[in-house]
Amino acid sequence: MASSSSHAHNKKYVYDVFLSFSGEDTRKTFVDHLYDALDRHGICTFKDDEKLQKGKEINDELLQSIQDSRCYIIVFSKRYASSSWCLNELLKIMECHKTNGQTAFPVCYDVDPSDVRKQTGSVGEALAVHKNKSESEVGKWREALKAAANLSGWDVRKTANGHEAQVIKLIVEKVSLELWPTDSYVDENLVGMEQRMQDLDRSLEIGLSDIRMIGIKGMGGIGKTTLARAIFDKISIKFEGKIFVENVRERASKFGLEKLQEQVLRGVLKDERISVQGVHDGRELMRKRLCGTKVLVVLDDVDREEQLEELAGDPNWFKPGSRIIITTRDEHVLNIYTVKWIHDANLLSTEDAIRLFSRHAFRKNIPTQEYERQSHEVVRYANGLPLTIKVLGSFLRGKNKSEWSDALARLETTPLKETLKVLELSYENLDDDYKNIFLDAACFLRDWKEDDAIRMLESCGFHPRNDLRVLEKKSLLTLNKSSGSFIQMHDHLIELGRNIVRREHPDEPNKHSRLWIQEEIKRVLANNLGSEATRCVDLEITPGIFWKVLEI
């Protein structure tokens, strides 16, 4: 196969593929099946209308379509060379191939490649009908036939033991790789993504024929979906069927799991006629119809075991080589389902955070010099969370210094609404005991030793040894064991917990369930405003000494 120039890759094309063929030989057979396969794989293909070739001369519109195509598939058959239309198409194709680096793939259908190259046999007989053409014109056609036959392609009779369906599959795979190379660049706005993708690649091991389920876990806004989408875009061409199911949590609740089953079946099998009448019906359809297809399925934002049961079922539902990627905030879902490969979506480093923020705020990799200090303040506030970085970068873009100062000052007292909305989804699905322990941790327990926190929470009637680990698996806190076991929480999760406590009565601390701001505590005690609503107080008695007053 001829190498493609950077010009060919960088130019914007109208079509991915231009099909050149003899309608008499292959329009209703091989070419029809090839066009359908290309279309099902999302490859935009030009195939001329049957009526177009009624005329003898190729028109300017068709020549432009050739020029506007990224790749060419030339199907040589017994009567291809008898058509001046086909031969003039071929001349234009080889011109674009030579001049611009557009890729041409020859397919020999029921003819020998050497007959195309040398214009002998049935190809020579077909070419001989052009007796009324000048030697110069026929000579150009001969050169084009020879040059095309020398390219890397397929001899249908000698490929895949002559099984046309398999040959078409190989052609589609090759063309897909040409159009979307697997080593293609990662979107420059996806900062810090290349290393994450490389780590995930090691678990995917696409070349192996086993069936794998891979989990990506982490707190809301950390980039799980972004990572899954990036890896999906990179590797999907290697699978016979593929589907990215977004927002499983939300859509299962809103539409029911049977609609998501229907989406998987329609997407993987490329058949919009499939209808699922119920969850059991969906399971049976998936079990019976997906086992013959090597699939890539991404289930994004899964939060319940039954979602996996109904959408991924048993690994035996799928053909060997299939890969199922699951993103979730709750590791427990993956553990129940015995997912072997689990990846943590990590926070961004300071360097990557600055780059991501700069892309959104300044459209470049580093901050503008006059905003450098403020940019670092934003990054410190975001604490590595991509969602916050992107929201603030987009919000601050184009604003002047005073507007930046106002925005940063506001963040000291008012949490970022967009971030809290995403994070609160994890809190809303907790049982009441877990909610209470999360709020205690957010208001009081960061940096506490685990054993001390357990003793305090046990005195309140909780079962914290298990509950703390449940919250950890749901990405709501971390038990940092690097130097002992300490409770750690991301700044925005602390903001979330404290906002939940305060938001119903922001100016009436005596109605809050927890008190930790010393001025508010003093005011409540001094004015005898205590109420049954308050269950926990972080009271500073003397500098460096704190009492936890529980169950007031």
Disulfide bonds with the S-S distance in Angstrom:
none
